[in-house]
Amino acid sequence: MINKFSSIDNASHKQKKYQELRGEIYLITSSDFVWGKWKRVFERHETGDLIDPDTGKLFKEADRFTFMKPLVREFFRALQGLSEYDIGRAAFHILHSEATPKRTWIHPKIIFTKPKNFVPSCYSMREWAERKKMKTTILHELHKIVPEKKLIVIDEVDQENWKAFKQEYKFTSASMSALIREAGEDYLRSKMVKGGKNRELPEHTARAFLNFVKEKRIVTFEGGAQFNPVKVEPVKILGWPGVESRKAIRVKAKDHFPFALIDFRNIPGSEDEGTMSALFYEGFMAKFNEYASPRLREIDIWLWIVEDRRAEQVYEIVRKMQPEYAVSKSHYIAAPAEGAYSSLCDKKTKVVNVLCLYFVYKVEFLKVPNHPITRMEKIFQVPEGLGNSKSLYDEAKYANYTSDELRMDFYLRMLRTFTRRGDCIFNVFGGSKPMFAGVVSSL
């Protein structure tokens, strides 16, 4: 034990209280297997054989590298309250140095110092540990609902039973995020302090947890998807699969197409910036109109997504569809993604990515009392990302990377607002999220 402690003692001769040393005590009293992982962490930290998230290279490969910054006790304080399994996982995340099918980034998930630039899926030990403790609290609540699944054994998460539960109940990281939001971070943090262990969920929240678990087990995906491939060079729409496929789609949809979207950032030709005299989308839209499945004027409500700097080019299409169609222009402010919020606050700067959303709809809807399109918001944003909250993990699944990807929440909201169960929607270069949102909505 003395040898273990000497590896992480930062030569401080001041007398420490037990509370200050608990994280280190948890570590130095762990099993030899877990300690072996942490020993490799200390060895690689000492020699600079860890990945720098800013460069994607080992720290020691940097010019003028001498040594890594020493570890401080604050780093280990985050370990208190974690299970031995989680302490081992923390070391595993720090040592990550190669891309894998599950984690496609080369940089580690847990880092010692914040990166200078935004790096996705990259956390401090404190951020990661706090999230892990919240998840454990949620698991204890789930155990109360389904005790027969034995998620908690001797006050510890049983990893095998937890894996089986996730498979049976279709429980994903998005499911965990939903329950964390439902419980509220204030409640979850109160469970971590002295005297908070026995605090119960509010009655309405406990009821929401129970309903969530019931629905997760019986949920079915009733929607279906068909794909129409597009050849990029030269642009050619290859067609829907099957015999008389266009007619089949129309029959299935009952000639009713309430909603469709085009993400102009991804269409063939979007790599060119374009000008008002040479529109970047002309080649693709010519083929799209020629194929005519669907026709532009068959759709009740179009959502066109484009960068704000090129919005005026896309508006040319709107002009051609008037007066049969009206337009509502909104903006989507991309929220700072996971790990970005803290770094932005530290630098006292704001990075705001703005997308233009054109809702192009049949003018007759203006005569419908309280039609949702007439009350469309002018700005869509993520409150927790733009306010004072330091919640970084809501963006973990639906982060805004270099392409300013819109959140799944946004697509689900659009479909719930403009469509009903059984409707047919068209997604033109909008990526997989609208498709999954449609399947979940049973379209």
C-alpha positions, 0 to 999 in steps of 0.5 A: 500500500505504501508503494501505491500511495507514493505513486500518487502523493504529490510531495505535499507535507501538509496534514490531510483530512480523511475527506481530502484523501478518500479518492486516493484511499479508494484507489490504493485499496483497490484490487491489483487488477484495477491498480495495474490499470492505474499504474499504467496511467501514472507511467504513461503520464510521467513519460508523456505517452498519452494522447493530446486531444488538441493534436491527436498525437502523444504529448511527448511528440510535441516540440519542446516537450519536457514533462507533463503537469503534475497530478493534483489531489483534486483529480483523485477526489472525483473518485470517491463514491465510484465503484471499483469497476468504475474506477477501473473504467476511468483508467481505461478511458484515460489510456484510450489511444486508438480508434475502435468501432465503438469509439471512433475518436483517437483521443481519450474520453477522460483527460487531465487538462481541458483542450484548447479547442473544442473536442467531442466526447472529451471530459475532465475526471470530475465531469465524467465521475459526476455523470457516472454517479448520476447514472448509478443513482438512476440504476438504484431507482430502476432496481426499485421498479424491477427488483427481479432483474437484480440490477443492484447486488450488495449495493453495487451495480451488477454489470451482467444483469445491467447488460441483460436489462438494457437489451431486454428493455431497449435501454440506450444512452438516450434513455439514461439521459431522459431519466436524468433529465426527469429526475433533475440534477438537483435531486441527483446531486442531493443523493451524493451528499451526506445524509442524501442517500435515503432521499426518495424521488418525488411521487410524480417523478417516481410515477414517470420512471415507472411508466417509462420502464413499462413503455420501454419494454413494450415499444415497437417500431411500426414505421418503414423506410424506402431509399432512393439512391442518388449518383453524385457525378454526374447527378442522377436520381436512380429511383425508388426500388420495386416495380411501379414504385412511384405508384406504390408509394402514392397508394400507400401514402393515400396521395397525402404528403404532409411534410418533407425536408431538404438539407441543402448543406448535403446535396450534390453541389453543396461543396460549391459556395455558389452565388446569386447568378450561379446557384449552388443547388441548380444541378441537383434541383433540376434533376429533382424536379425532373424526377418529380417523386415527389413534386415540389408542390405536392408537399403540404409543408417543406422544411429547407435547411441551409447555412445562413450565409447561403439562405438568399440563394435558396429563397429563390426557390420560394419566390418561384413557388409563390403565391401558392406557398407562403414561407416562415423563416426561422433560425436554429442556433446550434448549442455548444456540444459536449465539453465545449460549454466549459471551455467557452466559459473559461475563454469568455467567448461565445461561438454561435453557429446559425442555420436558416430554416425555411418552412415553406407551406401551402398558403391555405393553412393561413386560413386554418385557425391556430394552425401550428405553422402560423405559430412557428418559432423564429429561433430554435435553441437549446436552453441548457446549452446557452444558459448558465447550466453546465450540463455537458452530456445532453449533447453526447448523442446529438452533438453539433460537430463541424456540420452543425448537426441538428438535435434529434429533439428538433426532428421529433418535435417537427414530426409531432407538430406536422404529422400524424401516425401513418403519414408519409414523409420525404427526407432529402439528404437530411441524414439518418436522424429524420428517418429514425425520428419517423420510425419512432413516430410510427410514420 
